[in-house]
Amino acid sequence: MDTYAAYYCFVNFGMTPRQYDVLDDREKLLIIGFIEVYLDAQKKAQEEARR
């Protein structure tokens, strides 16, 4: 998941892979949690739009 999280941060926030890499593990886990919440919300929004 770390690679996906680094990619997400790069694409959405312009964070370089190095900037992501130097974060401590707790910060990385928090970002991964934020991404999961965002993706769940996007999925629900798409499902509602189909109705």
N, C-alpha and C positions, 0 to 999 in steps of 0.2 A: 504493500500500500504506500510505502514511502515514496516510491517513484511517481505514483499517481498524484500524491499530495504535492510533491515538488512541482510537477507539471501544472497542476491546477493553480498553484500560487504564481507560477511564471506567467501563465496565460491570463489570469484574472487580475493580478496585482503587480505584474512586472518584477516580481522577486526572482533574483537569479538563483540557480541551483545552489551556489555557494552560500547565499544568504539563508536559504532553507536549511542547508546542511549544518550550519553552525548553531542552529537553535538547539536548546536542550530537549531531552526526550519528552518532558512534560508539555512543552510548547508544541512540539510536533503532534503529540496525542490530542491536544486541544484543537489544533488545526484540522486534524483528521476527523474529529468529532463534529466540528463545524461543517466540514464538507459533507459528511453523512446526513446531517440535519438538512442542509441545503438540497441535496439530491432527493431526499425523501419528500420534501416540500414540492420540488419540481415534478416529481412523479405523480403526486396527488393532484397537482394543478393540471397536468396533462390528462389524467383520468377524468377529472371533472369537466374539462373542456370537451372531451369526447361525448359526454352525455347530452 
